[in-house]
């Protein structure tokens, strides 16, 4: 019989990587902590710890940053969705990061369009944490950095090889003979990137926590999906559940499912065992596995539920 604890990653057990990306030495970005929770993630560093390596059709990760620390401009071939677990965050986008921006509070979620440079910054007063969902099993194969990010990184000793691996000149590392520096995107490639305004992005790609709480009062609120509030087909769907939109009856899903509590404490029964999920924990429920879920205490309770779909992984993300 499977062990329920093998399917749960506790928030307090998360293992960070401080050298995950090319901007790890760049001032203003050099205090980031990256976490790969389920799947291979997008890290460019061999030091990245993977908690659950299962391929489930999407990846779960997280980023932790102190105040005023930012993640540099990049884009992905596949979907990238964030929800704010702790703190207050500013998301910005465009070739130079000035095409638009939005401030998100705890519990808010953003589904960032593919083919658009984006970055984010902790603008709160304490250490902040954002949880991420990335489309596809090979999310690491589709990250592209804005040219200035690569240039700034080289000035501080980090070079990204065309094999997707970082080399740190500060540690005496050099590119192997058969590896060349990752080429900077051409003007033609840059011209294909989206330059959307805040008026384009916020109504179509952002959902606010208290709106989702209201919508989930009697049933699960569909947040991201073909027929959801944020209509998209990114290779997974995101639902939001609160106290009155869950059932304590045993049930199963025909796709892999991930539970990510936002607020409150949730009692999970699976594999004939019972555990309580806390805010920040991540739980993988295998496809067709019977389980039940219910709040374990009174008070506010909410969680995000992510399920794989048969849609292409994030390749259709667009304004609808």
C-alpha positions in Angstrom: 0.0 0.0 0.0 1.2 3.5 -0.8 2.3 5.8 2.0 0.2 9.0 2.2 3.2 11.0 3.5 5.2 10.2 0.3 2.6 12.2 -1.6 2.7 15.3 0.7 5.4 18.0 0.6 5.2 20.1 3.8 5.8 23.8 3.6 8.3 23.6 6.5 10.3 20.9 4.7 10.8 22.7 1.4 14.5 22.8 0.3 15.5 26.0 -1.5 18.1 26.5 -4.2 19.8 29.9 -4.3 21.6 29.3 -7.6 18.7 28.2 -9.7 18.8 30.8 -12.4 21.1 33.0 -14.4 20.4 36.1 -12.3 21.5 34.4 -9.0 24.4 36.9 -8.7 22.8 40.0 -10.1 22.2 42.7 -7.5 18.5 42.9 -6.6 17.9 39.3 -7.6 20.6 37.5 -5.7 18.5 36.6 -2.6 15.9 34.5 -4.4 15.1 31.0 -3.2 13.7 28.6 -5.8 11.7 25.4 -5.0 10.9 22.5 -7.2 8.0 20.6 -5.5 6.6 18.2 -8.1 8.2 17.5 -11.5 11.5 18.5 -13.0 10.9 22.3 -12.7 12.8 24.9 -14.7 16.0 25.3 -12.7 19.2 25.8 -14.6 21.3 24.5 -11.6 22.2 20.9 -10.7 21.9 22.0 -7.1 18.1 22.2 -7.3 16.4 19.7 -5.0 13.3 18.0 -6.5 10.8 16.8 -3.8 8.5 14.6 -5.9 9.9 13.8 -9.3 6.7 12.3 -10.8 5.7 13.4 -14.3 2.0 14.3 -14.0 1.5 16.6 -17.0 2.5 19.8 -15.1 5.0 21.1 -12.6 4.6 22.6 -9.1 7.2 25.0 -7.8 7.6 28.1 -5.6 9.7 31.2 -5.2 10.6 32.8 -1.9 12.1 36.3 -1.8 12.8 38.9 0.8 11.5 42.4 0.4 12.6 44.3 -2.8 14.1 41.2 -4.3 12.9 40.6 -7.9 12.9 37.8 -10.4 14.3 39.0 -13.8 12.4 39.2 -17.1 11.9 35.9 -18.8 9.2 34.0 -20.7 8.2 30.3 -21.2 6.9 28.2 -24.0 4.3 26.8 -21.6 1.9 28.1 -19.1 3.0 29.8 -15.9 0.5 30.4 -13.1 1.2 31.9 -9.7 -0.8 32.4 -6.6 0.4 34.4 -3.6 0.9 32.4 -0.5 2.6 35.0 1.6 3.2 38.7 1.1 2.5 41.4 -1.5 3.9 41.1 -5.0 4.2 43.3 -8.1 4.2 41.5 -11.4 5.5 43.4 -14.5 5.9 42.5 -18.1 7.1 43.5 -21.6 10.4 43.8 -23.4 11.8 46.1 -20.7 9.3 45.3 -18.0 7.3 48.5 -18.4 4.4 47.4 -20.7 2.2 46.8 -17.7 2.0 45.7 -14.1 -0.3 44.5 -11.4 -0.1 44.2 -7.6 -1.3 40.9 -6.1 -2.2 40.2 -2.5 -2.3 36.9 -0.6 -4.6 34.4 -2.3 -4.7 36.2 -5.7 -3.8 34.2 -8.8 -2.4 35.2 -12.2 -2.2 33.1 -15.4 0.6 34.8 -17.3 0.3 34.6 -21.1 3.0 32.6 -23.0 5.4 34.5 -25.3 5.6 37.6 -23.0 8.5 38.6 -20.8 7.5 38.8 -17.2 9.1 39.4 -13.8 8.0 39.8 -10.2 9.1 41.5 -7.1 8.2 41.2 -3.4 7.0 44.6 -2.4 5.9 43.6 1.1 7.7 44.1 4.3 8.4 40.4 5.1 9.7 37.3 3.3 7.2 36.4 0.7 6.3 33.2 -1.1 4.5 32.6 -4.4 3.4 29.1 -5.5 3.7 28.2 -9.2 2.2 25.8 -11.7 4.0 25.3 -15.0 2.6 23.5 -18.0 4.0 20.3 -19.3 6.5 17.7 -18.0 9.5 19.4 -19.6 9.0 22.9 -18.3 12.8 23.4 -18.1 13.1 23.3 -21.9 11.2 26.5 -22.6 12.5 29.4 -20.5 14.0 32.4 -22.4 15.7 35.4 -20.7 15.5 39.0 -21.9 18.9 39.9 -23.5 19.7 42.4 -20.7 19.3 39.7 -18.1 22.0 37.5 -19.8 24.3 40.5 -20.2 24.0 41.6 -16.6 24.5 38.0 -15.4 27.8 37.7 -17.4 29.1 40.9 -15.7 28.6 39.1 -12.3 30.2 35.8 -13.4 27.3 33.6 -14.5 27.1 32.2 -18.0 24.2 30.0 -19.3 25.3 27.3 -21.7 23.3 26.3 -24.8 22.8 23.0 -22.9 20.6 24.9 -20.4 23.2 24.6 -17.6 24.7 27.5 -15.6 28.4 28.0 -15.2 29.8 30.2 -12.4 33.1 31.9 -13.2 33.3 33.0 -9.6 33.9 29.3 -8.8 36.4 28.8 -11.6 33.8 27.0 -13.8 34.1 27.4 -17.6 32.0 26.3 -20.5 32.9 22.7 -21.7 34.5 22.5 -25.1 31.3 21.3 -26.7 29.1 23.9 -25.1 28.5 27.5 -26.3 26.9 30.4 -24.5 23.1 30.5 -24.8 22.5 32.8 -27.7 20.7 36.1 -27.0 17.3 36.3 -28.7 17.4 38.0 -32.1 15.5 41.2 -33.0 13.2 39.0 -35.0 12.5 36.7 -32.1 12.1 39.7 -29.7 9.5 41.2 -32.1 7.3 38.2 -31.6 7.0 38.8 -27.9 3.7 40.2 -26.6 3.5 43.8 -25.3 0.2 43.7 -23.5 -1.1 46.5 -21.3 -2.5 46.2 -17.8 -5.9 46.7 -19.2 -5.4 43.6 -21.4 -3.9 41.4 -18.6 -5.7 42.2 -15.4 -9.3 41.4 -16.5 -8.4 38.3 -18.5 -5.5 36.7 -16.4 -6.0 37.7 -12.8 -8.5 36.5 -10.2 -8.8 38.0 -6.7 -9.0 35.9 -3.6 -12.2 37.3 -2.1 -14.0 37.0 -5.5 -13.0 33.4 -5.6 -14.2 32.9 -2.0 -17.6 34.3 -2.9 -17.8 32.1 -6.1 -16.9 29.0 -4.1 -19.6 29.3 -1.5 -21.6 26.4 -2.7 -19.4 24.6 -5.2 -15.9 24.6 -6.5 -15.1 27.7 -8.5 -13.5 27.1 -11.9 -10.6 29.6 -12.1 -8.5 28.5 -15.1 -9.8 26.2 -17.8 -11.8 26.1 -21.0 -15.0 27.2 -19.3 -13.5 29.0 -16.2 -13.3 32.6 -15.1 -9.9 32.9 -16.7 -10.6 31.0 -20.0 -7.5 29.1 -21.2 -6.4 25.6 -22.1 -2.9 25.4 -20.5 -2.7 21.6 -20.1 -4.2 21.8 -16.6 -7.2 23.3 -14.9 -7.3 25.2 -11.6 -10.3 25.1 -9.2 -10.7 27.1 -6.0 -12.4 25.3 -3.0 -13.6 26.7 0.3 -15.5 25.3 3.3 -18.8 24.7 1.6 -17.6 23.5 -1.8 -16.0 20.2 -0.8 -17.5 16.8 0.0 -16.3 14.5 2.7 -17.4 11.5 0.5 -14.8 9.3 -1.1 -14.3 10.2 -4.8 -11.6 10.1 -7.4 -10.4 11.9 -10.5 -9.3 10.4 -13.8 -6.3 12.7 -14.0 -3.5 13.4 -11.5 -4.6 16.1 -9.0 -2.6 18.4 -6.7 -4.1 20.1 -3.6 -2.5 23.3 -2.4 -4.1 24.8 0.7 -4.2 28.6 1.0 -5.9 29.1 4.3 -7.1 26.9 7.1 -6.5 23.2 7.7 -7.8 20.3 5.6 -8.4 16.7 6.6 -7.4 14.3 3.8 -8.2 10.6 3.7 -6.3 8.5 1.2 -4.7 5.1 1.1 -6.8 4.2 4.1 -4.9 6.8 6.2 -5.7 10.4 7.3 -3.5 13.5 7.4 -4.1 17.2 7.9 -2.9 19.6 5.1 -1.7 23.0 6.2 -1.3 26.3 4.3 1.7 26.0 2.0 1.7 22.2 1.9 1.4 20.4 -1.5 -0.3 17.0 -2.0 -0.3 14.8 -5.0 -3.3 12.6 -5.5 -2.7 9.9 -8.2 -5.3 9.5 -10.9 -8.2 7.2 -10.0 -7.2 7.2 -6.3 -10.2 7.4 -3.9 -9.9 10.1 -1.3 -12.0 12.5 0.7 -11.3 16.1 1.8 -12.9 18.4 4.4 -11.9 21.3 6.6 -10.5 20.1 10.0 -11.3 23.2 12.0 -13.8 26.1 12.0 -12.8 29.4 10.4 -11.6 30.5 7.0 -10.5 27.6 4.7 -9.5 27.7 1.1 -7.3 25.7 -1.3 -6.4 25.5 -5.0 -6.9 22.2 -6.8 -5.0 21.6 -10.0 -5.8 18.8 -12.4 -4.1 17.7 -15.6 -6.0 17.9 -18.8 -5.5 16.6 -22.3 -5.0 20.1 -23.8 -1.6 21.2 -25.1 0.6 22.4 -22.2 0.2 26.1 -22.3 0.6 26.6 -26.0 -2.8 28.2 -26.5 -2.6 30.8 -23.8 -4.0 34.0 -25.3 -6.5 36.8 -24.8 -10.0 35.4 -25.4 
